[in-house]
């Protein structure tokens, strides 16, 4: 099955009791048993829920995995991965990553004895240099949030295999439409489902997809034990969103290309970060491992003045100033004060995240209108 067909059909069967073509919202906490242990595969909705099962199967199919696991938020899914580890274990993570992930690693799990090293994964020698016998997980986001760096997943997988550790990839910015990390050798894919998979800015959710049965069993144990699972109504909304994932992503990519081109030529714009630009430092890797370049773009203004950035951030009419990304409507954000405020300023600056950086989540509106909006805000 090709991607668009899978987006519509994979994991979803007509409801066995009525034939309903759309998976019902099984709004129930528990399931009646005929005798102790005599049930239809469902006992309690923290552990299993039919609406969630359909979504988990759909996500596994879209990522070419065998098992999908949904969580209440993207952060809860990364939290579950960290719970695979034990005190003394080390994680080598990319240094450009979502601020909430950095916060979870440094403010929660360091306190439980895990050790995190943040390195620039643009050069894989930095990863090799950070590895010790205690390294149990390599954690990558690609494209990274918010600098849109592209990391060579197959190269990382070779390092992880040599070390005998897990490779986890946050595939939120790409979505399975643009890239499938399991096919490139990753062990775990993570998604903030909140973003492109949900696609309509009406759900907060996370997911993991894996191939390995034993790893899936351990993660399902953590999912059930820690209990950060999503409700059936949210699972239904994401099942509905998935049916147009391929159509939305096509338009996100087309609009992304138009806006990256517009910004690159604008006299007031300094740097444009979008992996589809031939001048992007990781463009070759992006071409090799992605099927398109997506709708996330960051940029800075000439002169690097905060008041200029603030004026742009406050002047758009179609791009709404808000956290999050991946919905049908265009958003713009200021990472330094919003999504990445939990990373200390010196560390942000060291990693190339300027105070004046503006991040766009380009939606699926008409590109001409989006360009006109940015033109008036920059003007
Ligand atoms: O918000 P939540 O569903 O818990 O997902 C966290 C998360 C994980 N990974 C990446 C790459 C993310 O971008 C996010 C959430 N990001 C934003 C809210 C944002 O605006 O960048």
Boltz pocket constraint, residues with backbone or C-beta under 6 A from the ligand:
constraints:
  - pocket:
      binder: B
      contacts: [[A, 73], [A, 74], [A, 75], [A, 76], [A, 98], [A, 100], [A, 101], [A, 141], [A, 143], [A, 145], [A, 170], [A, 172], [A, 173], [A, 191], [A, 192], [A, 193], [A, 194], [A, 204], [A, 205], [A, 206], [A, 322], [A, 323], [A, 324], [A, 325], [A, 339]]
      max_distance: 6.0
